[in-house]
Amino acid sequence: MASLAFAAPCLPGGADVLRNLAREVAGARRAELDEFHRRVGLREERWYVQRTPQGKLSIIYLEGDDPAASIQALGRSDHPFDRWFKERVKLVHGIDFDQPPAGPLPEVVMEARADGPPARASLAIAIPLVPGKTAEWRRFTDEVKGPRRGELDDFHRRVGVVAENWYFQATPQADVVIVYLEGDIPGCFQAFAASTHPFDQWLKRVWLDTEGVDFNRPLPGPPPEVVYTPATPSRRQAGVGGI
């Protein structure tokens, strides 16, 4: 199963449109959404809203056979539900799925999933890379996917992360990393912040240098809002402020 995540700035009022859309597809139009997913080959779809100094971002997470192909299928479709859905989504962030994308889709950099019970919660967050640090961040990802992958898997077990995916998205403003997590949220962040394990300390140093985020402290600003997940539509993720 493949995944993809992308972030897009919300238009004025767009976050409210997304929340209303989540209520509709989780309620009266749930069967139509499920049928749409079957038609385009998606297994799961999750939506988040993140507040930033520049405004609100929508973050969309997709999981299925080929999420990029699913996006293309949506663009080609004239199915009544799909047309309604595209019109609503365009009000969120201005993206017209009937048109070819303005640039490449985000790159899937890493997908890590542990064996075990289903995750209790999920979260997605977009973090801009420090200018000039993209190459260094890529060298770091090569390490954690390669010679230090066993240490990353051990880290996930220790802090309660069931899945962690990284996506790279180039934007006109900055290169952005989208991190998608499933697991013990917010417990995994609290455990990470308190940890003195050598691998965890190395992660913190690299992320501070490349992403400008000090994971020894709570993240500035409110946590991203979980707008829609298959199990918990339109519900704010509680208690993540201790990240």
N, C-alpha and C positions, 0 to 999 in steps of 0.2 A: 504494500500500500504506500503510495506517494503522498507528499504534502506540499503545500505552498502557502505563503503568507505575504500580504502586501499592505502598505500603509498609504493613506491618501488624506490630505487636509479636508476637513468638513467645510462645506459652504455655510454661510450664516443660517442658523436654524437646522443645519443638516443632521446634527446629532439627535435632535428631537424627531426628525423624519425617520432616522434609523431605529430609534426606540419604538416608535409607532409601528414601523414595519415589522419589528421583532414580535410585537404583540399580535399582529395579524397572522404572521406565518406560524406562530406558536399556538394560535387559537383557531379561528374560523377557516384559515387557509393552510392548516398544517398538512392535510392530505395532499394538497396541490404541491406544496414544497417537497414532500417526500417523493411524489411522482416525478417532479422535476429532477431531483437528485438521481433517481433511477435512470431517467432518460439520458442525462449527461455524464453519468459515471462517477458521481460524488457519493461518498459514504457519510461525510460529516462536514458541517459548516459552523463556524463560531465567529461572533462579532464582538469587538471591543471598542471603546472610546477612550482616548487618552488626552488629557489636558497638557498643553505645552505653553511656554511663554508666547509662542506665535499663534496659538489658537488650538482648536480641537482636531485630533486625528482620528480617523476610523481605521481600525486594523481588522483585516478579514483573514481568517484561517480556513483553509480548505484541505480536505483529505479524500483521496479516491484513487481510481486507477491511473489517471493522468490529469491532474488539476489544470494544467495549461490547456489541454485539449478540451476540458470541460468549459473553460472560459470562452474558447473559440466557438464551441457548440452553442453557448448562450448567445453569442454575438450573431450567429447565423439564424437563430430560431425566430419563427413567427408564431409560435404557440401562444395562445391568449394569455396564459399565466406568465410566460416568459416576457412578453411585451409589457405587461403590467409591472412585473418585477424590475425590468430595466428602466422603466420610467420613474419608479420610486427611487431606485438606487442612484439615478442621475441627479436627483434632488439632494442626495446626501453629500456627494463630493464632485459632482459635475462630470463624472466619467461616462462617456457614451459607448456602451459595449457594442453598439452597431457599427462602430468605426474601429479600424485597426489601432492597436495600442500606440501611444505616442513614443514609447521607448521599449526596451526589453523588459520582460517580467523579472521580478526578483530572482536571485540565484539561491538555490538550496545549498547551503554550505555544510550543514551537519544535521543528521537526524539520529537521535539516541533514545532508545526505549528499553526499559528494564522489564524482565519477567516479574509477574506478581499480580496482585489484585488491581482492579480498575482504579484510576485516580479519582480522588474526591473533588478536585477542583482544577481549574486551568486559568492561565493568565498569559496575555501577550503584551509586549512592550516594545516600542521603537526607540532606539538609542542612537543619536548621531555620533559618528566617529570624530575624534579630534582631527582637525585639518592636518594633513600630511602623515597620518598614522595608519592609513589603509593597508599599506604593504606590511607594516609591522603586525597589524591585526591578523592578516592572512597567514603570516608565518606562525603566529600563535595558534590559529585554528589547525594548521598542518600538524603541530605538535600534539594537540589534544585528540586529534583524529588518528594520529599515528603512534609514535613511541610512548605517549602518555595517556592513551585511551583507557588502559586498565585503571589508572589513577582517577580518571574522570568517572568511570563506572563506579568505582569505590566511593567517590565523593557523592554521587547520586544516591547510593544506598545509605550513606551516613546521614544525609540531610533530608531524605524523604522525597526525592525527585523521581517520578516514574518515567517522564519523557522530557527531553530538552532538544529543541530544534533551533537552528540559527539560519537566518536568511539575510542576504546582502542586497540592498536596494540603493541604487544610485539615484539621487535627486538633484535638481538644480541648486539646492541650498547646501547639501552635504551628502556624503555617503552615510547610509543608515543601516544599522543592524537591527533586525527584528528577532526578538527572543520569544519563543513559545514554550511554556512550561505546563506540565501536569504533575500533580502530586500534593504534598502537604503544604498548602498555601494558607497563611503566611509562615507556617513553621519552618519551611526550608530556608527562607530568607533570614529568619531570626537565628537559626542554627549556623548558617554561613557567616553572618555578621559576628557571631560570638566565637567562631572557630579559630584556633591557633595551629591547626594542622598545617604542616609545611606546604602541601599541595594547595590548600585553600588560600594560604597567604600568598603563594605565587599567583593564583588566579586573581586575587584582589589587586596585586601590584600591576599586573598586565592590564586589567580592565580600567584601573585608575589612569594609567598612562595612555591607553588607546581610546577609551570611551569617556574619560573624565568623570567617572562615577566612583565614589568612595563607598564600597560595600561594607565598610566598618560602621557606616552611619545610615540612618533612615534616608531613603531617596527623597529628594526635594519634591514638593507638590503632592497632590493626591494620587493614589494608585489608579491604573487604568480601570475603567468600568466594564464589567462583563454585561454586555447588552443582550447577547443571545448565545445560548448553547443548547444542544438538543435536550438536555435534562433540566436546565434552569434558565428559561428565557426571561429577559428583561429584569434580571435581578442583579443588584450591585454586589460585587464580591466583597464580603465583609471582612474587616480586620486586617487588610493588607498594609495598612499604614505603617506597620513596623518594619517594612523592608529595609 
